[in-house]
Amino acid sequence: MSQRMLALLGAGMLAASAAMGQSIVLDIRHSTNSNAGYVATNYGIFGLNPVTAESGFTVPVNSGKTYFFGSGLWFGARKMVDGRMNDLTFITYNPNSGASWAIPGEGYASSTPGVPATSILYHSSNYDRETGLYTGSAPPIDNAYRWPLWAQASVPVRPMSPGTFVPFDADRVANAAPYNFVAPAFVPGVAEEFVARFHDADLTRYEKYAGAELASLGYPIGLQTQQNIYSWKIGPLKNAVILQYTIVNAGTDTLHDCVASQIWDPDLGSSDNDHGDFYTRRPELRTAFNWTDAEGRGDNPYGVLTTTMLEAPMIDANGFVDNTRRADFRGEGRAGVFKNWAIAEDPSTPAQRYMFISDEKIDRDKGAGDRRGLLASRTFSMRPGDTAYFAIGFTVLDVASWDPGQDRSIELEGLVETMTDAYYGQFPIAAAPAGAAGVKSGVSLMPNPARDRSTIGFTMASHGAATISVVDGLGRTVMHTTLDDLAAGEHRQELDMSGVPQGAYIITVATAGGLAAARLQVVR
């Protein structure tokens, strides 16, 4: 093995070969600042580290309680080829082989000249929130590139719209023509974000089929995808991770009856005693859940893994994607398919996979076993250039005290609704549960209005950590401080506002018990 390969593996990266003989890098990184521990990649695999076969979505981090082995996107479409409609499926995670068919970066021609800086797995913990400059250590591949998401004055930054992806590093600066971006965009309240772009154009990545046979079927579908990952350290969503996909039909064909879905391989402790079901009490929550037989009743019990479809495409009268109705999905959207199946039932051909994710069937619990889970959208069609948005949230309910004989519907629904609120930009101020470290009675700001400095005061209900964030009127986090070890009682922290423009700012204090917020007016 070469020294270069050893260095890449040491940095958590795997070198590979792409189409047309180009060199690519498959980038693999761990979360570093969240309550949930997980692995992210720049080619669609979530949870599984393909190099080490390390699994996971572990909650809390370092607890040893892992809830699934791996996860990824399955996208199905029907395409007209030589007068025949073919059923196609593209996958970014095969639960049997651990493979992804995706390639990092841009797979389709761009009208903008130059080499886009898009094959990186961008991790927010390595970037300065004010300048977007890289602040991490090796690997050196990151050193040339700034944070890729930037804010425009006319576009608020929120989880549904977390900033504009800027493909060329030279454009990732404030106030530069022609884009005039104002600052790097980071989602308020989120502990860390990952950003990756990948595509389906390299037929050598596909399993079991030669390139000529794939082309005759209609591959590649023509998908250019961006994946954003959000997770939290404290607060009501500390057990949650959200995966958001922006999927562009970058090809020249109309895609009919498309389906976007997320697959996961639940392994709560042992792999052979898990259950899976759809939450039928309130189907409008679009939530599936997994639990385990054996470990669910011990001294250190597992909780319930919940998987929620937060967004999928809304359609117009002709069945095509209608992004003017994105926000309508929260109230009107429904899950199309939930599958809960054993390894022996795995579909293996593109047509079989397409039928599997599009048959509009909702499975129920089939008893304990080694299960797979899949949550899919309803069908939609895409013209060339259309964009589809799809988002999945994984959470763990009540890790410390789950009892399979106890009704936890109120807690489950509350957790899913809180995550949905966060995704749609409503960031609720949650009350602290009993015993949790929380802000006891709101926050104070003195002076307010302030010129250069103000002091925030708050009272911790019990010992714990707190994160103070300053968010401007565009939703950008302009200041972010974590205080890791605070005793119960009163605390004060000075805020240096001398470097921010005049205007109104939201100051939040986030703890394990929730959020408290106040408005600060800065005058000059």
SVG drawing of the C-alpha trace seen along z (x, -y; Angstrom):
<svg xmlns="http://www.w3.org/2000/svg" viewBox="-54 -55 59 70">
<polyline fill="none" stroke="black" stroke-width="0.4" points="0.0,0.0 1.4,-3.4 2.3,-6.1 -0.4,-8.3 -3.0,-5.6 -1.8,-5.1 -2.1,-8.9 -5.6,-9.0 -6.8,-6.0 -5.2,-7.6 -7.2,-10.7 -10.4,-8.7 -10.5,-8.9 -10.4,-6.3 -8.9,-6.9 -10.7,-5.5 -11.0,-5.8 -13.8,-7.6 -15.1,-7.7 -12.8,-8.7 -9.8,-7.8 -10.1,-10.8 -8.9,-10.5 -11.6,-11.0 -11.5,-10.9 -14.2,-9.2 -14.3,-11.3 -15.4,-9.8 -15.8,-11.8 -17.2,-11.5 -19.4,-13.9 -17.4,-15.7 -19.7,-18.1 -23.1,-16.4 -24.9,-14.3 -25.4,-11.6 -22.3,-9.9 -22.4,-9.1 -20.3,-8.8 -20.9,-10.9 -19.5,-10.4 -19.4,-12.5 -21.1,-9.8 -24.4,-9.1 -23.6,-6.5 -24.7,-7.7 -23.8,-5.9 -21.5,-3.2 -17.8,-3.7 -17.1,-1.6 -13.3,-1.4 -13.5,0.0 -17.0,1.5 -17.7,-0.6 -21.5,-1.0 -23.6,-3.6 -25.9,-6.1 -24.9,-5.9 -26.9,-7.8 -25.5,-9.2 -22.1,-9.4 -19.6,-6.9 -22.5,-5.1 -22.1,-2.0 -25.8,-2.0 -25.9,-2.0 -29.3,-2.1 -28.5,-1.2 -25.6,0.2 -25.9,-2.2 -28.3,-4.2 -28.7,-5.9 -30.9,-7.2 -32.8,-5.1 -34.2,-7.0 -36.5,-5.4 -37.8,-6.7 -39.4,-5.5 -37.7,-6.5 -38.7,-6.1 -36.0,-4.1 -36.5,-3.1 -40.3,-3.3 -40.4,-1.3 -40.9,-2.6 -38.1,-1.2 -38.2,-1.1 -34.8,-2.3 -33.4,-2.7 -30.2,-4.4 -28.9,-3.6 -26.4,-5.2 -26.4,-2.3 -26.7,1.4 -27.3,3.0 -25.9,6.3 -22.6,5.1 -22.2,1.7 -21.7,0.1 -22.8,-3.2 -23.2,-3.8 -22.7,-7.6 -19.6,-9.6 -18.6,-12.8 -18.7,-16.1 -20.4,-17.2 -21.3,-14.6 -22.9,-16.7 -21.7,-19.6 -21.7,-23.1 -22.2,-26.3 -19.6,-27.9 -16.0,-27.4 -13.4,-26.2 -13.0,-23.3 -15.7,-23.4 -14.7,-22.7 -17.5,-20.3 -16.1,-16.8 -15.3,-17.7 -17.3,-16.5 -17.6,-19.9 -17.9,-19.7 -18.9,-22.9 -16.7,-22.3 -13.7,-23.0 -14.8,-26.4 -14.9,-29.9 -18.5,-31.0 -17.8,-34.7 -15.4,-34.3 -16.0,-30.7 -12.3,-30.0 -11.0,-26.5 -9.7,-26.3 -9.1,-22.6 -6.0,-20.5 -5.1,-17.9 -6.1,-16.5 -4.7,-19.2 -7.4,-18.8 -9.6,-21.2 -7.1,-23.9 -7.8,-25.5 -11.6,-25.7 -13.9,-27.9 -17.3,-26.9 -19.6,-26.3 -23.0,-27.7 -23.5,-31.4 -26.3,-33.8 -27.9,-36.4 -29.6,-39.4 -32.9,-38.5 -32.9,-34.9 -33.4,-34.0 -31.3,-31.2 -33.3,-28.4 -33.2,-24.6 -35.4,-24.4 -33.1,-26.8 -29.7,-26.7 -27.9,-29.0 -26.9,-29.0 -24.3,-26.4 -21.4,-28.2 -19.5,-25.8 -16.3,-27.9 -14.1,-28.8 -13.2,-32.2 -16.8,-33.2 -17.0,-32.3 -16.3,-35.8 -18.5,-38.5 -19.8,-41.3 -18.0,-40.0 -19.7,-40.6 -21.7,-39.2 -23.4,-37.2 -22.9,-39.7 -23.2,-37.0 -23.1,-38.7 -21.7,-35.9 -21.2,-32.1 -24.5,-30.5 -24.8,-28.2 -28.1,-27.0 -29.0,-28.7 -29.0,-26.4 -27.4,-23.5 -24.2,-22.1 -22.7,-20.8 -23.5,-20.5 -22.1,-18.3 -22.4,-19.2 -21.7,-16.9 -22.5,-16.7 -22.6,-13.5 -24.0,-12.1 -25.0,-8.9 -23.1,-9.4 -20.3,-6.8 -21.7,-3.4 -18.6,-1.6 -19.9,-2.1 -23.1,-0.1 -23.1,3.5 -23.8,6.7 -24.2,4.9 -21.8,3.9 -21.9,0.4 -23.4,1.3 -26.3,3.2 -26.9,0.3 -27.0,-2.2 -29.5,-0.1 -31.8,-0.3 -31.6,-4.1 -28.8,-4.7 -27.6,-7.0 -30.9,-8.5 -29.3,-11.9 -29.2,-12.8 -27.1,-15.5 -27.6,-15.5 -26.6,-17.7 -26.9,-16.2 -27.0,-18.4 -26.8,-16.8 -27.8,-18.7 -27.3,-17.6 -27.5,-19.0 -25.5,-18.8 -28.0,-19.9 -31.6,-20.8 -34.7,-18.9 -33.2,-17.7 -29.9,-16.4 -30.8,-12.8 -31.7,-13.9 -30.0,-14.0 -31.6,-15.4 -30.6,-14.4 -31.8,-16.8 -31.4,-16.0 -31.6,-18.4 -32.0,-16.2 -31.7,-17.8 -32.7,-16.1 -29.5,-17.1 -30.1,-14.9 -32.1,-15.5 -34.9,-13.0 -38.2,-13.5 -38.4,-11.3 -41.8,-9.7 -43.3,-8.4 -40.2,-9.2 -39.8,-8.0 -37.4,-9.3 -36.7,-7.0 -34.4,-6.4 -33.2,-2.9 -31.7,-2.0 -30.5,1.2 -31.7,1.2 -29.4,3.0 -30.4,2.1 -27.8,4.0 -28.0,7.5 -29.1,7.6 -31.6,10.5 -34.2,9.3 -35.4,6.0 -38.9,4.9 -40.2,2.2 -43.6,0.6 -45.3,-2.5 -46.8,-5.0 -50.5,-4.5 -51.9,-6.5 -51.0,-9.7 -50.0,-8.8 -49.7,-12.5 -46.4,-12.4 -45.0,-10.1 -42.9,-8.2 -41.6,-4.7 -40.1,-3.3 -37.8,-0.4 -37.3,1.2 -35.5,4.3 -36.7,7.3 -33.7,8.2 -31.9,5.0 -35.1,3.1 -35.6,4.3 -32.1,4.3 -30.4,1.9 -29.1,-0.2 -32.0,0.1 -32.2,-1.0 -34.8,-3.6 -36.9,-3.7 -35.4,-4.7 -37.8,-6.9 -37.5,-7.8 -39.6,-10.7 -40.1,-11.9 -39.9,-15.7 -40.2,-16.7 -40.9,-15.2 -42.0,-16.8 -45.4,-18.4 -46.8,-18.2 -48.8,-20.3 -52.0,-19.2 -49.9,-17.3 -47.9,-15.4 -44.7,-17.3 -42.6,-18.8 -44.1,-22.1 -41.6,-23.8 -43.8,-26.8 -45.7,-24.4 -42.7,-23.1 -44.0,-24.3 -47.4,-22.7 -45.8,-19.2 -45.8,-19.8 -49.6,-19.7 -50.6,-17.9 -47.7,-15.4 -48.0,-11.7 -45.6,-8.8 -46.0,-6.6 -44.4,-3.4 -43.0,-1.9 -41.1,1.4 -40.0,3.6 -38.3,6.7 -35.8,9.4 -32.5,9.8 -33.9,12.8 -36.5,10.5 -34.0,8.0 -34.8,6.8 -31.8,7.1 -32.6,5.8 -33.3,2.1 -36.9,3.0 -37.5,5.0 -36.1,2.2 -38.3,-0.3 -41.5,1.7 -40.4,2.2 -40.2,-1.5 -43.3,-2.5 -46.0,0.0 -47.7,-2.3 -47.8,0.4 -47.3,-0.2 -45.8,2.7 -46.6,3.5 -44.5,5.3 -43.6,8.8 -42.0,9.9 -38.4,9.9 -35.6,10.5 -32.8,8.9 -34.8,6.2 -34.4,3.5 -36.4,0.2 -37.4,-2.0 -39.6,-5.1 -40.6,-6.4 -42.4,-9.4 -45.4,-9.3 -44.7,-9.5 -43.8,-12.7 -42.4,-13.5 -39.4,-15.7 -38.7,-17.6 -35.0,-18.2 -33.7,-20.8 -36.3,-20.2 -35.3,-20.0 -36.8,-17.6 -36.4,-18.1 -36.4,-15.2 -35.6,-15.1 -35.4,-12.4 -35.0,-12.8 -33.6,-10.1 -34.2,-10.5 -34.1,-8.3 -36.9,-8.5 -36.1,-8.4 -32.8,-6.5 -32.6,-6.1 -35.9,-4.7 -37.8,-3.0 -40.1,-0.2 -41.8,1.8 -45.0,2.2 -45.4,-1.5 -47.4,-3.9 -44.9,-6.6 -47.1,-8.1 -47.2,-11.6 -43.4,-11.7 -42.9,-10.3 -45.3,-12.7 -43.8,-15.6 -40.3,-14.7 -41.3,-14.3 -43.3,-17.6 -40.3,-19.4 -38.0,-18.1 -40.6,-19.1 -40.8,-22.6 -37.0,-22.9 -36.9,-21.8 -39.5,-24.3 -37.7,-27.1 -39.9,-27.6 -37.3,-26.7 -39.6,-26.4 -38.6,-27.6 -39.1,-24.3 -39.7,-24.0 -37.1,-22.0 -38.1,-18.5 -37.6,-17.6 -34.0,-17.1 -32.6,-18.4 -30.1,-21.3 -32.2,-24.2 -32.5,-28.0 -34.7,-28.5 -36.4,-31.8 -35.5,-33.2 -32.6,-35.5 -31.8,-39.2 -29.7,-41.6 -28.1,-44.7 -27.8,-47.2 -30.5,-46.8 -30.3,-48.7 -26.5,-48.3 -23.7,-49.9 -20.7,-47.7 -21.3,-45.3 -24.1,-43.8 -24.2,-41.2 -26.5,-38.3 -27.8,-36.9 -29.4,-33.5 -30.0,-31.0 -29.2,-27.3 -31.8,-25.0 -29.1,-22.4 -25.5,-21.6 -24.8,-21.3 -23.7,-22.9 -25.1,-25.9 -24.6,-27.3 -25.1,-31.1 -25.9,-32.0 -26.4,-35.5 -28.6,-35.4 -29.2,-38.3 -32.3,-39.3 -31.4,-37.1 -31.1,-34.0 -27.3,-33.9 -25.4,-32.9 -22.9,-35.7 -21.6,-34.5 -21.6,-31.1 -20.2,-30.2 -20.4,-26.9 -20.0,-26.9 -19.4,-23.2 -19.4,-23.1 -21.9,-25.4 -23.1,-25.0 -26.7,-25.4 -27.4,-29.1 -27.0,-32.5 -24.5,-33.2 -23.4,-36.2 -21.6,-36.3 -20.4,-39.4 -21.3,-39.7 -19.0,-41.7 -21.2,-43.3 -18.7,-45.8 -18.2,-43.9 -21.8,-43.6 -24.0,-46.1 -26.7,-48.1 -30.0,-46.2 -32.0,-43.6 -30.5,-40.3 -32.0,-37.2 -29.9,-35.9 -30.5,-32.3 -29.3,-30.1 -29.6,-26.4 -29.3,-23.7 -30.3,-20.1 -33.6,-21.3 -34.5,-23.5 -34.0,-27.1 -34.6,-30.5 -34.3,-33.6 -34.4,-37.4 -34.1,-40.2 -31.2,-42.6 -31.2,-45.9 -27.7,-47.2 -27.4,-50.9 -24.5,-53.0"/>
</svg>
